[in-house]
Amino acid sequence: MEEIVTAVYASADTLKNVRDDLVSVGIPQENIRVNRDKMQVQVIGPATAEAEFLEILKRHSPIEIRTS
């Protein structure tokens, strides 16, 4: 089962850094969505990878994190 983890950040620069970190650990680019208007990054992947996603997203001090 796939999950979507969404993190909201205060800075547009942070969005790029988060995306770069996710790609560097092997998460396919097509599984990462960056929405500059909402200042958020979404990662789509298996529920078994949720802990890894959260660890990377939390490194960048998000304002909010949601899982769906």
N, C-alpha and C positions, 0 to 999 in steps of 0.2 A: 504494500500500500504506500502511495506517495503522500508526502506532506509538503506544505508550503510554510516556510518560516519567513516572517517579515520583520525587518528591523527598521526603525525610523531614526534618522540622525539629524543633527543641528546644522551640519555643514556639507555643502556640495563637494568639497574636496575629500571629505571622508567617504563619500559614496564611491569614488574612484579607488581609493585605498582598499576599501572592503572588497570591491569586485576583484581587484588585483590579487588580494590574499586568497580569495576563494578559487580563482583560476590557478594560482600557484600550487595549491594542494591537490589539483586534479579534478575539480568540479567543472564539468563541461559548461562552456559559455552559454549554451542554449538553455541551461538550467538556472541561469542567473538573470533576474530582471532588475533594472535600475530605473526608478521613476524620479527624475529630478524635481518635478512639480510637487510631489508628495514627500520628497526627501527620504525615500525608502529604497531598500534593497530586499528583494525576495529571492529565496533559494528554494528550488523544487527538487525533491529527491526522496529516496526511500526513508521510511520512518527509522530504520536502523542507523541512518547517518545523522539524525537530528542532533545528537550530542556534539558531533563534530561541527555542524553548522553553527550551533549556538556558541560554541567556544570561539570560533572565528569572529562571529558577529559581535560578541561581547567585548572582544579586544579593543574595539573602536568606540566604546562608551555610547551605546545607543540610548535614545530617549525612551524608546518603547520596543518590546519584542513580542510578537504574536505568532502562534502556531495554529495552523488550520489543516 
